[in-house]
Amino acid sequence: MNIAVIGAGYVGLVTAAGLAEIGHEVTCIDDDLGKIQVLNAGGMPFYEPGLEDLVKRNRQAKRLEFISQIEHGVAKCQAIFICVGTPALENGEADLSSVELVARRISECARGYHLVIEKSTVPVQTGRRLQKHFGIYKSNTQFHCDVASNPEFLREGSSIEDFFHPDRIVVGVDSGKAAALLEEIYKPVLDQSFACPVHENCAPRSRVPFVVTDINSAELIKHASNSFLAMKISFINMVSDLCESVGADVGKVAEAVGLDKRIGGSFLRPGVGFGGSCFPKDLQAFVRVGQGAGCDFSLLQEVERINLRRIDLFVNKIKNELWVVRGKRVGVWGLAFKPRTDDVRCSPALAIIRRLLADGALVRAYDPQAMEKAKAEVPQIEYCADAYAAAQDAEAILALTEWEEFLRLDLMKVRHLMARPLIVDGRNMFSSATLAGLGFEYVAIGSGSSAREQLFKTGTVRAGG
Ligand SMILES: NC(=O)c1ccc[n+]([C@@H]2O[C@H](COP(=O)([O-])OP(=O)(O)OC[C@H]3O[C@@H](n4cnc5c(N)ncnc54)[C@H](O)[C@@H]3O)[C@@H](O)[C@H]2O)c1
């Protein structure tokens, strides 16, 4: 099928390349000329494992092209995926101006039938508004369309895996024709019948659940899913604070809680909180939607509040160790909001760095992929060639993104490079026993040891208590 994908960001580019890989003819459109030029020159506008090969292969096979003008791509395409950004407005609502602009362009140039699919994360009832919009603004009477919602659940860092082996594909439609077209588009993924570009010997897999629902429900499923995951993170962070003050080990607590199949172990890692371009803004947008409908969404407001407090708590931990921060050299390992991406949008690492800079710290940072993007956000720190350089003469290392590379470091070497061998671990990446054995001072999240020692000293608990 001829398909247009509008937006060549993390979602659009993966969708375009994935759809081309399963046999469609895809035109990927972005109004950022620089991005289109980079892609047409064979480069990548951002880092995502496996994406470069996928794009290259499908461009060579002439199944994937990149252009900047919507009107040059839409006419020949039966299906049009909208994958533009929907960032948060100041009041927390989703900014739908890019979606609206794209809809306006489509209305101006579309002829005949098109299926317009919102893949961007949008508030419930956006599909309804799009339908109305097309009715009002279409400039050609022959243009008629179905609008569908097809929320995206990919995770940056493993988005190629997620495209080809999703947990489910959700489509919100209000016509049988739209459902049938979406099923046809995704057929190879639903049947798992493609030559897998991710795994060398891809084991046969069962059919992917295809959830067909109304448009409102599909839109709501995306916000509800992300809010639930954010809630799990804030929940375990709340529990980790208790562990820290009463002398329990949140690692063990999370492990055992997660072994309950009804709960599951993922997203139960305590740390400096969630960030990225999705969870914070989707949570806010969902709260606004709930409030707008007169529902009590205070549960999710609390999730957000707990997450914001993670930064204060972590900065306090650092200050507790360093006492006076001003003039002290601090090394930072990790800038991206999570590993295997260069995305620094709403990254807790940058929030922590900004706080330390305000307190007069001298920050030297290293990230395997995210330094270019971080430089645009926080230009005033020193960016280092590797993790060892960031540790040089530092009075503390802050581990803020759990890149595997950090686990393979020669920690003895790190210790000798540092002015004071202190690691403050915002992701609980390291083993306290290993680091203590190497002579480090180690501060993690939610490990009750420091509080416990304090209680022993004051005689509040007895040994073995
Ligand atoms: N990034 C993720 O992990 C993820 C996962 C699931 C869903 N989503 C959702 O998908 C949507 C896109 O997210 P993203 O991370 O890919 O954003 P992004 O910022 O990386 O990409 C958006 C792209 O749209 C382009 N664009 C904006 N306005 C345009 C226009 N008028 N015409 C053509 N192109 C235009 C931008 O230039 C940009 O390249 C958002 O709604 C987001 O919430 C993101």
The ligand as an ORCA input file, in Angstrom:
! r2SCAN-3c Opt
* xyz 0 1
  N       9.111      9.212     21.499
  C       8.444      8.183     21.996
  O       8.999      7.317     22.659
  C       6.958      8.076     21.737
  C       6.320      6.850     21.991
  C       4.958      6.749     21.761
  C       4.240      7.860     21.309
  N       4.883      9.036     21.099
  C       4.097     10.167     20.602
  O       4.328     10.301     19.198
  C       4.322     11.675     18.826
  C       5.652     12.018     18.174
  O       6.674     11.836     19.126
  P       8.205     11.873     18.703
  O       8.989     11.507     19.912
  O       8.405     11.121     17.436
  O       8.366     13.433     18.400
  P       9.559     14.143     17.647
  O       9.596     15.529     18.168
  O      10.792     13.308     17.708
  O       9.090     14.154     16.112
  C       8.048     14.918     15.627
  C       8.378     15.290     14.188
  O       7.256     15.925     13.597
  C       7.740     16.933     12.748
  N       6.665     17.914     12.503
  C       6.090     18.768     13.379
  N       5.163     19.519     12.754
  C       5.127     19.097     11.470
  C       4.385     19.482     10.334
  N       3.469     20.458     10.408
  N       4.605     18.870      9.160
  C       5.523     17.895      9.062
  N       6.277     17.478     10.120
  C       6.077     18.095     11.293
  C       8.899     17.538     13.519
  O       9.778     18.259     12.684
  C       9.545     16.274     14.091
  O      10.541     15.758     13.242
  C       4.019     12.452     20.096
  O       2.644     12.662     20.189
  C       4.469     11.501     21.195
  O       3.796     11.723     22.399
  C       6.223      9.172     21.282
*
